[in-house]
Amino acid sequence: MYVADTDNHRIQKFSSSGEFLTAWGAFGSAEGQFVSPSGVAVDAAGNVYVAENGNHRVQKFTSNGAFLLAFGWGVARGSGFEVCTGDCTQGTAGDGDGQLFGPRGIAVDASGNIFVGEFARNRVQKFSSAPAFLTKWGSSGSGNGQFARPNSLAVDRSNDVYVADRDNNRIQKFDNFGTYLTQWGTAGRGPGQIQGAQDVAIDPAGNARVADFSNFRLQTFSPLGAFLSSFDTIAPAPETFRPQAVAADAAGDLYIIDAQVNDGDRVLRVREGGEPPPPVLGKAVNVGVVKGEVLVKLPAGAARASQKGTGFVPLTESRQIPVRSILDTRRGTVALRTARNRKGRTQSGRFAAGLFQVLQSRKRAAKGLTELRLKGSAARFRSCRSGKRTATADASQLSRRAIRRLRARARGRYRTRGRRSAATVRGTVWNVTDSCAGTLTRVKRGKVAVRDFRRKKTIILTRGKSYLAKARR
């Protein structure tokens, strides 16, 4: 694994397990030196190509860092394309064919052709393995085949070229000669949308892996651009990350540069597949979408400073989240699995039509009780007027005036907590509704113990029964 260590002006080489092997480069413009190396690619012979953003050139090395040649020099060395193998200190940026200005992305196809993305010129240039200039495409804009800061390139087994069009929040796909084929991605946070297309890589299955930088996630697309999946945490710890770059090896393992900003960057090696690890009592719970749209918001303590304020994000696959996270199921249904004890026993349920926070104590005496606390709509409660509350209101009237609610079906120790009461169950189907009149609990199956906060009384409800914990007049 080769890492373009941009701000340290060097290339570092590691084994697949992360063992440091060697490094080369220093700040400067001589051969083997760098100014902001930004992209790295390897050909079939193991030679390493480095796109050097600051010196406006590409350098080629052996796998151990011995300098071989450089190309991309601009007008200071001549009016056309030149390959440098000796004195490589006088080049500068250029706009001609084969000349480079701010190259960042680089990729090599099966024939040894080299593709270079010019971040500052919004174009891609193609070179032979010699190297010799072959063709170029792109201009500034948002139309088909145009770019707004192309940041990264990748080539698939068919030798098609993928471009991470960063500021257009999309991926564009071209054939080997630069003919536009297709594109996908629009600005946004939903599945398949992208906020800052920082990098793209092709995995062994031919799918495109996209570093969705500002959405703090990695998305997977088919070769034609169909959204397949995404993830934004790394198990076993429910920790979010910020993908700056991504690569895939022949076994399908992913290598992700995680831009932690305040803590220094790191490389993550990720192996996908299977369910998330078991939930952890009082620390982490497992969630998955049953149907519809489910959103999740992690607690402030679970994100680094650079990730605060990201708000709710779509839940697109089964994952593990920390206790104190908030789930928005107002347009969908979520499956929730939590720990019952420290020995691996779990409990599960399905919840819908509400916004709630997941809470759980680590104390043994709590016996794994998981509380779902209804959230939101505080302003609507402040607008309640005592004169409009009806102490004898039936369930249908209360439903029409509902401020917040939650539909629940669970097996195990769960408790839903509304504004005026909490309902504790061991396995049943029940609904809880908050309104100006109070908190209504209705049981559809099983048995529920309702704790009325104002009356300080517990009421046992069975199938078909309901109880209204009334608000103060």
BELCORLIN-V30936 format. One record per residue. N is the residue number from 1. RES is the residue in one letter. PHI is phi in radians with two decimals (NA if undefined). D_CENTER is the distance of its C-alpha to the mean C-alpha in Angstrom with 2 decimals. Layout:
n=N res=RES phi=PHI d_center=D_CENTER
n=N res=RES phi=PHI d_center=D_CENTER
This chain:
n=1 res=M phi=NA d_center=22.43
n=2 res=Y phi=-1.97 d_center=23.03
n=3 res=V phi=-2.08 d_center=21.07
n=4 res=A phi=-1.38 d_center=21.96
n=5 res=D phi=-1.52 d_center=22.42
n=6 res=T phi=-0.97 d_center=22.69
n=7 res=D phi=-1.34 d_center=24.13
n=8 res=N phi=-1.69 d_center=26.40
n=9 res=H phi=0.93 d_center=27.73
n=10 res=R phi=-2.75 d_center=27.70
n=11 res=I phi=-1.96 d_center=26.31
n=12 res=Q phi=-1.98 d_center=25.65
n=13 res=K phi=-2.07 d_center=26.09
n=14 res=F phi=-2.28 d_center=24.94
n=15 res=S phi=-1.30 d_center=25.61
n=16 res=S phi=-1.13 d_center=22.93
n=17 res=S phi=-1.62 d_center=23.19
n=18 res=G phi=1.65 d_center=22.61
n=19 res=E phi=-1.31 d_center=26.33
n=20 res=F phi=-1.16 d_center=27.34
n=21 res=L phi=-1.96 d_center=29.84
n=22 res=T phi=-2.87 d_center=30.77
n=23 res=A phi=-2.63 d_center=29.92
n=24 res=W phi=-2.61 d_center=31.70
n=25 res=G phi=1.96 d_center=31.96
n=26 res=A phi=-2.73 d_center=32.95
n=27 res=F phi=-1.16 d_center=32.93
n=28 res=G phi=2.72 d_center=35.38
n=29 res=S phi=-2.02 d_center=36.32
n=30 res=A phi=-1.26 d_center=38.57
n=31 res=E phi=-1.03 d_center=37.73
n=32 res=G phi=1.46 d_center=35.09
n=33 res=Q phi=-1.74 d_center=34.01
n=34 res=F phi=-2.43 d_center=30.90
n=35 res=V phi=-2.23 d_center=29.76
n=36 res=S phi=1.00 d_center=25.97
n=37 res=P phi=-1.13 d_center=25.14
n=38 res=S phi=-2.10 d_center=21.84
n=39 res=G phi=-2.48 d_center=21.55
n=40 res=V phi=-2.46 d_center=22.96
n=41 res=A phi=-2.50 d_center=24.08
n=42 res=V phi=-2.23 d_center=26.54
n=43 res=D phi=-1.58 d_center=29.25
n=44 res=A phi=-1.14 d_center=31.01
n=45 res=A phi=-1.53 d_center=33.59
n=46 res=G phi=1.58 d_center=31.15
n=47 res=N phi=-1.25 d_center=31.74
n=48 res=V phi=-1.93 d_center=29.01
n=49 res=Y phi=-1.91 d_center=28.39
n=50 res=V phi=-2.15 d_center=26.97
n=51 res=A phi=-1.46 d_center=26.13
n=52 res=E phi=-1.87 d_center=27.57
n=53 res=N phi=-1.06 d_center=26.47
n=54 res=G phi=-1.33 d_center=29.20
n=55 res=N phi=-1.71 d_center=32.12
n=56 res=H phi=0.94 d_center=31.28
n=57 res=R phi=-2.72 d_center=31.85
n=58 res=V phi=-2.04 d_center=30.68
n=59 res=Q phi=-1.97 d_center=32.17
n=60 res=K phi=-2.05 d_center=32.79
n=61 res=F phi=-2.33 d_center=33.36
n=62 res=T phi=-1.28 d_center=34.33
n=63 res=S phi=-1.12 d_center=31.89
n=64 res=N phi=-1.82 d_center=33.46
n=65 res=G phi=1.69 d_center=33.25
n=66 res=A phi=-1.33 d_center=36.72
n=67 res=F phi=-1.17 d_center=36.85
n=68 res=L phi=-2.01 d_center=37.94
n=69 res=L phi=-2.88 d_center=37.67
n=70 res=A phi=-2.44 d_center=35.93
n=71 res=F phi=-2.63 d_center=35.75
n=72 res=G phi=1.90 d_center=34.74
n=73 res=W phi=-1.07 d_center=37.42
n=74 res=G phi=-1.70 d_center=38.45
n=75 res=V phi=-1.13 d_center=41.82
n=76 res=A phi=-1.13 d_center=42.96
n=77 res=R phi=-1.84 d_center=43.67
n=78 res=G phi=2.58 d_center=45.02
n=79 res=S phi=-1.50 d_center=44.52
n=80 res=G phi=-2.24 d_center=42.63
n=81 res=F phi=-1.26 d_center=40.18
n=82 res=E phi=-2.35 d_center=41.08
n=83 res=V phi=-1.90 d_center=40.12
n=84 res=C phi=-1.93 d_center=40.80
n=85 res=T phi=-2.17 d_center=41.89
n=86 res=G phi=-2.23 d_center=44.01
n=87 res=D phi=-1.31 d_center=44.07
n=88 res=C phi=-2.03 d_center=40.49
n=89 res=T phi=-1.91 d_center=40.67
n=90 res=Q phi=-1.93 d_center=41.81
n=91 res=G phi=-1.30 d_center=39.11
n=92 res=T phi=-2.58 d_center=37.33
n=93 res=A phi=-1.21 d_center=35.07
n=94 res=G phi=-2.65 d_center=36.42
n=95 res=D phi=-1.97 d_center=35.91
n=96 res=G phi=-1.31 d_center=38.08
n=97 res=D phi=-1.06 d_center=37.26
n=98 res=G phi=1.51 d_center=35.79
n=99 res=Q phi=-1.51 d_center=35.46
n=100 res=L phi=-2.09 d_center=32.08
n=101 res=F phi=-2.44 d_center=30.66
n=102 res=G phi=1.12 d_center=27.40
n=103 res=P phi=-1.24 d_center=26.00
n=104 res=R phi=-2.21 d_center=22.42
n=105 res=G phi=-1.48 d_center=21.14
n=106 res=I phi=-2.63 d_center=23.38
n=107 res=A phi=-2.62 d_center=23.71
n=108 res=V phi=-2.22 d_center=26.77
n=109 res=D phi=-1.57 d_center=27.85
n=110 res=A phi=-1.15 d_center=30.11
n=111 res=S phi=-1.59 d_center=33.22
n=112 res=G phi=1.56 d_center=32.30
n=113 res=N phi=-1.17 d_center=31.66
n=114 res=I phi=-1.99 d_center=29.46
n=115 res=F phi=-1.96 d_center=27.08
n=116 res=V phi=-2.18 d_center=26.33
n=117 res=G phi=-1.67 d_center=24.13
n=118 res=E phi=-1.68 d_center=25.81
n=119 res=F phi=-1.02 d_center=23.42
n=120 res=A phi=-1.49 d_center=26.48
n=121 res=R phi=-2.06 d_center=28.38
n=122 res=N phi=0.92 d_center=25.81
n=123 res=R phi=-2.66 d_center=27.17
n=124 res=V phi=-2.12 d_center=26.93
n=125 res=Q phi=-2.04 d_center=29.99
n=126 res=K phi=-2.02 d_center=31.10
n=127 res=F phi=-2.19 d_center=33.49
n=128 res=S phi=-1.35 d_center=35.47
n=129 res=S phi=-1.23 d_center=35.48
n=130 res=A phi=-0.99 d_center=38.73
n=131 res=P phi=-1.65 d_center=36.99
n=132 res=A phi=-2.43 d_center=38.39
n=133 res=F phi=-1.14 d_center=36.90
n=134 res=L phi=-2.00 d_center=36.46
n=135 res=T phi=-2.85 d_center=34.67
n=136 res=K phi=-2.64 d_center=32.12
n=137 res=W phi=-2.72 d_center=30.23
n=138 res=G phi=1.93 d_center=28.28
n=139 res=S phi=-2.76 d_center=29.07
n=140 res=S phi=-1.31 d_center=27.57
n=141 res=G phi=2.69 d_center=26.33
n=142 res=S phi=-2.10 d_center=24.02
n=143 res=G phi=-1.37 d_center=26.21
n=144 res=N phi=-1.05 d_center=25.92
n=145 res=G phi=1.43 d_center=26.10
n=146 res=Q phi=-1.72 d_center=25.72
n=147 res=F phi=-2.37 d_center=23.09
n=148 res=A phi=-2.29 d_center=21.78
n=149 res=R phi=1.20 d_center=20.88
n=150 res=P phi=-1.14 d_center=20.00
n=151 res=N phi=-1.83 d_center=17.97
n=152 res=S phi=-2.74 d_center=17.65
n=153 res=L phi=-2.27 d_center=19.52
n=154 res=A phi=-2.60 d_center=19.55
n=155 res=V phi=-2.21 d_center=22.45
n=156 res=D phi=-1.68 d_center=22.63
n=157 res=R phi=-1.18 d_center=25.68
n=158 res=S phi=-1.52 d_center=27.40
n=159 res=N phi=1.17 d_center=27.16
n=160 res=D phi=-1.32 d_center=25.18
n=161 res=V phi=-1.94 d_center=23.21
n=162 res=Y phi=-1.89 d_center=19.62
n=163 res=V phi=-2.14 d_center=18.92
n=164 res=A phi=-1.41 d_center=15.72
n=165 res=D phi=-1.50 d_center=17.44
n=166 res=R phi=-0.96 d_center=15.49
n=167 res=D phi=-1.39 d_center=17.34
n=168 res=N phi=-1.60 d_center=17.88
n=169 res=N phi=0.93 d_center=14.16
n=170 res=R phi=-2.73 d_center=14.99
n=171 res=I phi=-1.97 d_center=15.87
n=172 res=Q phi=-1.97 d_center=19.63
n=173 res=K phi=-2.13 d_center=21.59
n=174 res=F phi=-2.28 d_center=25.19
n=175 res=D phi=-1.38 d_center=27.93
n=176 res=N phi=-1.18 d_center=29.43
n=177 res=F phi=-1.87 d_center=31.77
n=178 res=G phi=1.65 d_center=29.38
n=179 res=T phi=-1.32 d_center=30.05
n=180 res=Y phi=-1.12 d_center=27.28
n=181 res=L phi=-1.97 d_center=25.98
n=182 res=T phi=-2.87 d_center=23.00
n=183 res=Q phi=-2.69 d_center=19.78
n=184 res=W phi=-2.70 d_center=16.73
n=185 res=G phi=1.88 d_center=14.24
n=186 res=T phi=-2.38 d_center=15.25
n=187 res=A phi=-1.13 d_center=14.20
n=188 res=G phi=2.73 d_center=12.38
n=189 res=R phi=-2.02 d_center=9.60
n=190 res=G phi=-1.34 d_center=10.77
n=191 res=P phi=-1.01 d_center=10.04
n=192 res=G phi=1.51 d_center=10.94
n=193 res=Q phi=-1.54 d_center=10.93
n=194 res=I phi=-2.39 d_center=9.68
n=195 res=Q phi=-2.14 d_center=10.18
n=196 res=G phi=1.52 d_center=11.49
n=197 res=A phi=-1.32 d_center=11.49
n=198 res=Q phi=-1.42 d_center=11.88
n=199 res=D phi=-2.75 d_center=12.56
n=200 res=V phi=-2.46 d_center=13.37
n=201 res=A phi=-2.45 d_center=14.94
n=202 res=I phi=-1.88 d_center=16.98
n=203 res=D phi=-1.55 d_center=17.13
n=204 res=P phi=-1.05 d_center=20.55
n=205 res=A phi=-1.43 d_center=20.20
n=206 res=G phi=1.55 d_center=19.86
n=207 res=N phi=-1.43 d_center=16.37
n=208 res=A phi=-1.64 d_center=14.25
n=209 res=R phi=-1.76 d_center=11.01
n=210 res=V phi=-2.03 d_center=9.23
n=211 res=A phi=-1.40 d_center=7.53
n=212 res=D phi=-1.52 d_center=6.07
n=213 res=F phi=-1.00 d_center=7.40
n=214 res=S phi=-1.36 d_center=8.36
n=215 res=N phi=-1.68 d_center=5.56
n=216 res=F phi=0.96 d_center=4.03
n=217 res=R phi=-2.73 d_center=0.93
n=218 res=L phi=-2.01 d_center=4.29
n=219 res=Q phi=-1.91 d_center=6.58
n=220 res=T phi=-2.08 d_center=10.20
n=221 res=F phi=-2.24 d_center=13.28
n=222 res=S phi=-1.24 d_center=16.97
n=223 res=P phi=-1.03 d_center=19.40
n=224 res=L phi=-1.69 d_center=20.44
n=225 res=G phi=1.69 d_center=17.08
n=226 res=A phi=-1.27 d_center=16.72
n=227 res=F phi=-1.17 d_center=13.27
n=228 res=L phi=-1.95 d_center=13.13
n=229 res=S phi=-2.94 d_center=10.02
n=230 res=S phi=-2.73 d_center=6.31
n=231 res=F phi=-2.58 d_center=5.10
n=232 res=D phi=-2.34 d_center=3.65
n=233 res=T phi=-2.37 d_center=7.34
n=234 res=I phi=-2.05 d_center=10.11
n=235 res=A phi=-1.28 d_center=13.38
n=236 res=P phi=-1.48 d_center=16.10
n=237 res=A phi=-1.45 d_center=15.12
n=238 res=P phi=-1.35 d_center=12.74
n=239 res=E phi=-1.93 d_center=11.21
n=240 res=T phi=-1.34 d_center=7.94
n=241 res=F phi=-2.53 d_center=7.32
n=242 res=R phi=-2.21 d_center=7.18
n=243 res=P phi=-1.28 d_center=7.45
n=244 res=Q phi=-1.65 d_center=10.82
n=245 res=A phi=-2.67 d_center=12.15
n=246 res=V phi=-2.54 d_center=12.07
n=247 res=A phi=-2.51 d_center=15.19
n=248 res=A phi=-2.26 d_center=16.48
n=249 res=D phi=-1.65 d_center=19.92
n=250 res=A phi=-1.14 d_center=22.60
n=251 res=A phi=-1.49 d_center=21.77
n=252 res=G phi=1.65 d_center=18.19
n=253 res=D phi=-1.19 d_center=16.71
n=254 res=L phi=-1.83 d_center=13.75
n=255 res=Y phi=-2.05 d_center=14.21
n=256 res=I phi=-2.15 d_center=11.44
n=257 res=I phi=-1.44 d_center=12.70
n=258 res=D phi=-1.73 d_center=11.00
n=259 res=A phi=-1.44 d_center=12.49
n=260 res=Q phi=-1.42 d_center=13.67
n=261 res=V phi=1.10 d_center=16.15
n=262 res=N phi=-1.35 d_center=18.75
n=263 res=D phi=-1.89 d_center=18.86
n=264 res=G phi=1.52 d_center=18.82
n=265 res=D phi=-1.30 d_center=16.39
n=266 res=R phi=-2.56 d_center=16.06
n=267 res=V phi=-1.90 d_center=15.39
n=268 res=L phi=-1.88 d_center=13.62
n=269 res=R phi=-1.83 d_center=15.12
n=270 res=V phi=-2.13 d_center=13.27
n=271 res=R phi=-2.08 d_center=15.28
n=272 res=E phi=-1.55 d_center=13.97
n=273 res=G phi=2.04 d_center=16.28
n=274 res=G phi=1.40 d_center=18.08
n=275 res=E phi=-1.45 d_center=17.50
n=276 res=P phi=-1.11 d_center=15.90
n=277 res=P phi=-1.13 d_center=18.63
n=278 res=P phi=-1.04 d_center=21.35
n=279 res=P phi=-1.09 d_center=20.98
n=280 res=V phi=-2.00 d_center=22.58
n=281 res=L phi=-0.94 d_center=25.43
n=282 res=G phi=1.27 d_center=24.78
n=283 res=K phi=-2.20 d_center=21.43
n=284 res=A phi=-2.56 d_center=18.79
n=285 res=V phi=-2.22 d_center=18.82
n=286 res=N phi=-1.83 d_center=17.30
n=287 res=V phi=-2.34 d_center=16.18
n=288 res=G phi=-2.75 d_center=15.87
n=289 res=V phi=-1.45 d_center=16.59
n=290 res=V phi=-1.52 d_center=20.26
n=291 res=K phi=-2.84 d_center=20.55
n=292 res=G phi=1.24 d_center=19.66
n=293 res=E phi=-1.89 d_center=16.74
n=294 res=V phi=-2.15 d_center=15.45
n=295 res=L phi=-1.96 d_center=13.42
n=296 res=V phi=-2.36 d_center=12.55
n=297 res=K phi=-2.26 d_center=13.04
n=298 res=L phi=-1.35 d_center=13.10
n=299 res=P phi=-1.14 d_center=16.41
n=300 res=A phi=-0.99 d_center=16.94
n=301 res=G phi=-1.23 d_center=17.95
n=302 res=A phi=-1.56 d_center=14.72
n=303 res=A phi=-2.02 d_center=12.90
n=304 res=R phi=-1.28 d_center=14.35
n=305 res=A phi=-0.99 d_center=16.38
n=306 res=S phi=-1.23 d_center=14.03
n=307 res=Q phi=-1.91 d_center=11.48
n=308 res=K phi=-1.17 d_center=14.31
n=309 res=G phi=1.47 d_center=14.87
n=310 res=T phi=-1.31 d_center=11.45
n=311 res=G phi=1.20 d_center=13.13
n=312 res=F phi=-1.36 d_center=12.28
n=313 res=V phi=-2.27 d_center=9.17
n=314 res=P phi=-1.14 d_center=9.93
n=315 res=L phi=-1.60 d_center=10.39
n=316 res=T phi=-1.91 d_center=10.17
n=317 res=E phi=-2.78 d_center=11.47
n=318 res=S phi=-1.11 d_center=13.55
n=319 res=R phi=-2.74 d_center=12.15
n=320 res=Q phi=-1.89 d_center=13.81
n=321 res=I phi=-2.24 d_center=13.73
n=322 res=P phi=-1.32 d_center=16.34
n=323 res=V phi=-0.99 d_center=19.60
n=324 res=R phi=1.52 d_center=19.98
n=325 res=S phi=-1.21 d_center=16.74
n=326 res=I phi=-2.00 d_center=17.58
n=327 res=L phi=-1.97 d_center=17.16
n=328 res=D phi=-1.90 d_center=18.14
n=329 res=T phi=-1.97 d_center=19.99
n=330 res=R phi=-1.19 d_center=22.34
n=331 res=R phi=-2.16 d_center=21.35
n=332 res=G phi=-2.93 d_center=20.59
n=333 res=T phi=-2.25 d_center=21.31
n=334 res=V phi=-2.02 d_center=19.36
n=335 res=A phi=-1.67 d_center=20.61
n=336 res=L phi=-2.16 d_center=20.82
n=337 res=R phi=-2.18 d_center=22.13
n=338 res=T phi=-2.25 d_center=23.44
n=339 res=A phi=-1.39 d_center=25.79
n=340 res=R phi=-1.70 d_center=29.52
n=341 res=N phi=-2.74 d_center=30.66
n=342 res=R phi=-1.53 d_center=29.96
n=343 res=K phi=-1.74 d_center=31.40
n=344 res=G phi=1.80 d_center=28.61
n=345 res=R phi=-1.23 d_center=29.91
n=346 res=T phi=-2.26 d_center=27.40
n=347 res=Q phi=-2.47 d_center=27.74
n=348 res=S phi=-2.52 d_center=25.82
n=349 res=G phi=-2.88 d_center=25.90
n=350 res=R phi=-2.16 d_center=24.59
n=351 res=F phi=-2.38 d_center=24.19
n=352 res=A phi=-2.62 d_center=24.10
n=353 res=A phi=1.17 d_center=25.15
n=354 res=G phi=-2.61 d_center=24.25
n=355 res=L phi=-2.04 d_center=22.13
n=356 res=F phi=-2.60 d_center=22.46
n=357 res=Q phi=-1.82 d_center=21.55
n=358 res=V phi=-1.64 d_center=21.64
n=359 res=L phi=-2.20 d_center=24.20
n=360 res=Q phi=-2.77 d_center=25.97
n=361 res=S phi=-1.50 d_center=28.61
n=362 res=R phi=-1.55 d_center=28.96
n=363 res=K phi=-1.20 d_center=32.74
n=364 res=R phi=-1.10 d_center=34.67
n=365 res=A phi=-1.14 d_center=36.86
n=366 res=A phi=-1.29 d_center=34.00
n=367 res=K phi=0.94 d_center=33.75
n=368 res=G phi=1.34 d_center=30.07
n=369 res=L phi=-0.98 d_center=30.50
n=370 res=T phi=-1.92 d_center=27.22
n=371 res=E phi=-1.80 d_center=27.51
n=372 res=L phi=-1.94 d_center=25.63
n=373 res=R phi=-1.71 d_center=26.53
n=374 res=L phi=-1.09 d_center=26.59
n=375 res=K phi=-2.21 d_center=25.03
n=376 res=G phi=1.51 d_center=25.43
n=377 res=S phi=1.15 d_center=28.48
n=378 res=A phi=-1.06 d_center=30.42
n=379 res=A phi=-1.12 d_center=32.07
n=380 res=R phi=-1.20 d_center=33.45
n=381 res=F phi=-1.18 d_center=35.09
n=382 res=R phi=-1.15 d_center=36.76
n=383 res=S phi=-1.52 d_center=38.27
n=384 res=C phi=-1.11 d_center=39.94
n=385 res=R phi=-2.05 d_center=43.74
n=386 res=S phi=-1.04 d_center=45.94
n=387 res=G phi=-1.17 d_center=48.55
n=388 res=K phi=-1.74 d_center=46.27
n=389 res=R phi=-1.43 d_center=45.33
n=390 res=T phi=-2.05 d_center=47.24
n=391 res=A phi=-1.12 d_center=48.04
n=392 res=T phi=-1.79 d_center=49.04
n=393 res=A phi=-1.04 d_center=46.15
n=394 res=D phi=-1.49 d_center=45.28
n=395 res=A phi=-1.09 d_center=41.86
n=396 res=S phi=-1.14 d_center=41.66
n=397 res=Q phi=-1.11 d_center=42.47
n=398 res=L phi=-1.10 d_center=39.87
n=399 res=S phi=-1.05 d_center=37.22
n=400 res=R phi=-1.17 d_center=38.01
n=401 res=R phi=-1.81 d_center=37.56
n=402 res=A phi=-1.05 d_center=34.44
n=403 res=I phi=-1.69 d_center=32.17
n=404 res=R phi=-2.66 d_center=29.49
n=405 res=R phi=-2.72 d_center=29.48
n=406 res=L phi=-2.71 d_center=27.86
n=407 res=R phi=-1.71 d_center=28.85
n=408 res=A phi=-2.36 d_center=28.75
n=409 res=R phi=-2.55 d_center=29.74
n=410 res=A phi=-2.59 d_center=29.51
n=411 res=R phi=-2.15 d_center=31.34
n=412 res=G phi=2.15 d_center=31.68
n=413 res=R phi=-1.63 d_center=31.90
n=414 res=Y phi=-2.22 d_center=29.97
n=415 res=R phi=-2.44 d_center=30.98
n=416 res=T phi=-1.72 d_center=30.06
n=417 res=R phi=-2.10 d_center=31.05
n=418 res=G phi=-1.69 d_center=32.13
n=419 res=R phi=-1.30 d_center=34.03
n=420 res=R phi=-2.00 d_center=37.46
n=421 res=S phi=-2.76 d_center=37.02
n=422 res=A phi=-2.26 d_center=34.95
n=423 res=A phi=-2.02 d_center=35.23
n=424 res=T phi=-1.88 d_center=35.07
n=425 res=V phi=-2.32 d_center=35.10
n=426 res=R phi=-2.14 d_center=35.33
n=427 res=G phi=2.70 d_center=34.48
n=428 res=T phi=-2.95 d_center=35.01
n=429 res=V phi=-2.15 d_center=33.88
n=430 res=W phi=-2.69 d_center=34.09
n=431 res=N phi=-2.16 d_center=33.06
n=432 res=V phi=-2.28 d_center=32.96
n=433 res=T phi=-2.34 d_center=33.54
n=434 res=D phi=-1.70 d_center=33.94
n=435 res=S phi=-2.53 d_center=36.39
n=436 res=C phi=-1.12 d_center=38.99
n=437 res=A phi=-1.29 d_center=41.44
n=438 res=G phi=2.60 d_center=39.46
n=439 res=T phi=-1.96 d_center=37.15
n=440 res=L phi=-1.78 d_center=38.08
n=441 res=T phi=-1.99 d_center=37.34
n=442 res=R phi=-2.19 d_center=38.32
n=443 res=V phi=-1.81 d_center=38.55
n=444 res=K phi=-1.74 d_center=38.36
n=445 res=R phi=-2.78 d_center=38.82
n=446 res=G phi=1.50 d_center=39.65
n=447 res=K phi=-2.39 d_center=40.48
n=448 res=V phi=-2.32 d_center=38.81
n=449 res=A phi=-1.77 d_center=40.02
n=450 res=V phi=-1.78 d_center=39.53
n=451 res=R phi=-1.77 d_center=40.02
n=452 res=D phi=-1.47 d_center=41.51
n=453 res=F phi=-1.16 d_center=40.68
n=454 res=R phi=-1.24 d_center=43.59
n=455 res=R phi=-1.46 d_center=46.22
n=456 res=K phi=0.92 d_center=44.91
n=457 res=K phi=-2.39 d_center=45.64
n=458 res=T phi=-1.88 d_center=43.93
n=459 res=I phi=-2.04 d_center=44.57
n=460 res=I phi=-1.63 d_center=44.12
n=461 res=L phi=-1.95 d_center=43.07
n=462 res=T phi=-2.04 d_center=43.50
n=463 res=R phi=-0.87 d_center=42.65
n=464 res=G phi=1.47 d_center=43.41
n=465 res=K phi=-1.69 d_center=43.91
n=466 res=S phi=-2.52 d_center=42.19
n=467 res=Y phi=-2.54 d_center=42.56
n=468 res=L phi=-1.86 d_center=42.05
n=469 res=A phi=-1.45 d_center=41.59
n=470 res=K phi=-1.29 d_center=43.22
n=471 res=A phi=-1.31 d_center=42.24
n=472 res=R phi=-1.19 d_center=44.89
n=473 res=R phi=-1.35 d_center=47.37
